[in-house]
Amino acid sequence: MITETVRDPLITVNTSPAVVFRAIGDDPPTLLVDEADTIFGSIKAAEKNEELRGLLNVGHQRNRPALRISGPEHKPQAFPTFAMAALAGIGDLPDTVMDRAVVIRMQRRKDGERVEQFRSRRDIPALHALRDRLTAWLRPLMDTAADLVPPMPVQDRAADTWEPLVVVAELAGDSWPERARAACVAMCAAEVGQDDESNVKTRLLKDIRRVFAGYGDPDSVRTRDLLEELLRDQESPWAEYRNTGLTPRYLGILLKDFGIQAAVLRFEGGRQARGFTRTQFTDAWARYCPEERPPGGGDETTRHGSAVHP
């Protein structure tokens, strides 16, 4: 869908940085980098593609050309680097790329979820029509857009990244400015504190499922009881998590990305305590740690990565 809606797309899978440098020029295409995790996913690959990463970093702003020795006379030549870009890959990309990006994190599709299939003959003409309508609307407003300096709900590099989208929303009017700023705040907040703890979070979901199963899959479990069971497992990382052991605060932080938080619940005897309901976890369990099916138990679930849009 991105390929068919952006201006002059240039797909750069297995494309050398030298080709990309020369393809940008003064009228740049939109760079589309698929399987970006294979480019930056390992130290060896990252070192090999350091020049491409540098291009993406400096291409975040105008008037930052790359100087290269070119031609038989070996004279320095300035190559423009500014271009829109969209990268897609599994997991996080280098911090210098992520910091300059609007990050869209995709979820794994769980059993029972269905999506409409993309059909080129049917869908591409509609996407092209949308692209052309947006172009026709925005082109006469380019000078107006260039003079706009909208108030931003974020600061620093995040504001630089999101400002063009907020400018377009301001030009569109109606509810779009508020919606754009709300999206900006929510998506930037979601990226704060993102790190390499995804495996730890998945392990936590599995261990919580084990605790519920050990109690006979009740409707709810006290936070205190849940932590006691997690800390009792000597094979788990929870007793030494962050050097102090897993606490209610750390438990809340790890579960925050799944939209799960403790609440005051009523338990046996009418007593109230903070805890979790089993239904809070069912969606996350199905997405991130589905129980293994027996052979022949059904179709495989499609897995998706993340899309990053500088």
N, C-alpha and C positions, 0 to 999 in steps of 0.2 A: 504493500500500500504506500509506503514511503517512496519507493522508487517511482511510482506513477504519479505522485503529487508534487514532488520537488522540482525545482528548475534544473534542467540539463543534468540529469544524474550521471555520475561516473563511478561505476563499480570498480573497487580497487582490490579485489581478492588476488593475492599473489602478484601484485603490481609493484615494481621497484620504485623507491623514492625518486629516482631520477626522472622516471616517466611522469610521476605525479607532479613534480616541480614544473615540468614543461607543459603539463596539461592545464595548470591553473591559469596562468596568464592574467591579463587585465580584465577579462570577462570570465570569471571563474565558474566552473561547474559546481555541482553539489557532490562532494566526495561521500561515497557509500562504502564503508569498510565492514564486510561480513566476516564472521569467525575471528573477531579481533582477539579472542582469548588465545588463539594459536600464534598470534603475532607477539603478544606481550605476556603470555601465560607462564613462561619459564624464564629463568635468568639468561640462559643461552639464547632463546628466541628474542628476548628483550634487548640484549646487547646487539644482536644482528640487525634489529629494526630500530635502533636508537635514532637514526636519521628521520624515519617516518614519524616517530613520536615527537621529535623536535619540530617537525613540520606542522603537526597537528597543534602543538602548543603555541607556536608563534602565529599560526594562522587564525588564532582566536581573535586577533585585532588587526585592523588595517595598518598599512604603511610600516610593516616589519618584514622587509624582504630578506631572503637568504642569499648570501654572497657565495658564488662558486667560480672556480677557475674553468673557463670554457674556451673552445675554439683552438685552432692551431697555434695562435699566438699566446695562448695561456693567459688571457686577460680576465680580470675579475668581472663577473656579470651578476647583476641583481635579479633574482627571480621572485616575483610576487608570491606570497604565501597565504593571503587571506582567502578563505573559502568556507562556505557552510559545509558541515560534515555530520554524518550519522554513523555511529559504530554499533555493531551488534555482537554480543558474545556471551559466554557463560561465565558468571562470576564477575568480580571487580576488575577494572583495568588499572593502569598506573595512576597514582594519586594526582599527578600533574594533569592527566587527561580528565579524570573524574571531577576535579575541582573546577574545570572549565565547561562542565557539561550540565545539561538538564537530564537527569537520570530517571529512566522509567524502568522499574523493576517488575519483571513478569513473574507470574506464579505458575507453578506446575499445575497441570490440569488433573483433577482427581477423577476417580471413577464416577461415571454417570454424567459428567459435564460434556456438553457437545458444543462445537462452534461451527458456524457456517463456513463451508469450504470456499476458498478463493477460486474464482473462475475467470480466466483472462478475457475471454470473449465477452462475458457479461459485465465484469467489474471494471476493467481498464477504461473503457469509454466514459463511464460515470466519474471515475477519479480524474481523468483528463479534463472533463467538463468543470469539475470543482476547481481544479488548479487554474484553469483559464479564467473562471469567474473571479477568483481571488486576485489574479494578476491584473485583470481589467479594472477591478475596484481600487487596488492599492497603487498602481503605477502613477495616476494623476496626483496622488497624495504624498509622493516621495519627499518633496521639498518640505511639506508640512511635518512629516514624520521626522525629518532630519533636525528640525528645530525644537521638537518636543523633548523635555527633560522631566519625565513623570516622577512623582514621589514613589519611592520603592520601600517595600516592607522589610527588605533585607539589605545587607551592606557588603562592601568590598567586592570580591570577585563574583559572588552570587548575584549581586545587583547588576554587574556588567553583563553577566550571562542572560539574565532574565529581562533586562530592560527592553530589548527589541520586541519581545513578546507582549510586554505590558504596553508599549507604544502602539502596537497593532490593536490591542484591546481598547485603548483610549480612542483610537480613530473609529473603531466599530461602535463605541457608545453603548447605550442601553445597560444591561447588567454585565457586559463583558469585562470592564475594568475591575469590578469587585471580584468576579470569578477568576480572573487571571492572577490577581494578587493573592487570593485565597489558595489557589493551586501552588503559587510560588512559595508561600509560607509553609504549606503542608509538605511539599516535596523536598524543600531544603531541610526542614526539620527531620524528615525521615532519613536523610543522609548523615546527619550529625551522629557521630559515634559508631558509624558502620565500620566494622573491622573483620578480622578473620575468624570470628567466633561462630560462624554458621554451623560448623560441625558440632561445636559445643551445644548450640541451641537445639540441633536435631537430637543429640544424645539426651538432652534434658526432656524433650518431648517423649522419647521412648521410655525413659526412666519413670516419668510421671504416669504414663500408660501402665507400666508395670505395677506402680503403687496402687493405682485404681483397681487393677485386676487382683492384686493381693488382698484388697479389702472386699472383693466380690463385686466390683464395678458398681459402687453406690452412686447415688445422684450427686453427692458432694463430699468433699474431704476438707478438713480443717488445714489451714496453712501450717500450723504447728505440727500436726501429724504428718503432713506431706514432707516437710523438711526433715523431720526425724527419720523417716524411712529413707530419704535420699542420702542423708549423712551416714546412715548405718551401713550402706553398701561400700565395702572396702575396695571394691574393684572400680568404683566410679571416681570422678575427679572432684566430687562435691565437698568432701571433708577438707580439702586443701584449696578450694577455689578462692582465688585472690588472697591467698595466705591466711585468711581468717575463716574460711569455710563459707558455704552458701548460707546467706541470710535472707530474711524476707525482702530486703531492699534489692539485693542482687537477683533474687528470683523474679521480682517484678521487672527489673531491667531486661533480663534475658527473655521474658515472655512478652515484652511490650511490642516487639515487631510482629507478633502473631495476633495482636489485638486482644490479648488475654490479661486480665488484671483481677486481683483479689477483691472480694466484696464481703460485707457483713451478711452472714447467712444464719438461718435457724437450724439447729441440729437436735439430736434426741433430747428429750426432756425439756424442750423449749428454750434451751440455752443458745445464745447468739455468740458467734465468733467469726473471725475473718477466714475465708476459705475460697475454694474454687468448685464450680459445678463441672460435672463430666461433659456436659454439652458444650462448654467453652472450648474444649480441646478437640472435639470431633473433626472440625474442618481442618485444623492444623495437622492432626494425625493423618488424615486422608491425603493431604497435599505433600507433606514433607517426610513422613515415615510410615507409609501404608504397610499394613501387615502383609507378609508374603502369602501369595495364593498357592494353592496346591497345583501341580501340573494340570494344564487344560482348564484352569479356572476362569479364563476370560481373556479379552484382548489386552494388549499392552497399553499403558497410558502414555500419551504423548508428553514429552518433557520439553520445557522451554527454558531458555536462558534469560539474559537481561539485555535490554536495549539502552544504549547510551547515545544521547543526542547533543553533541556540542553545538 
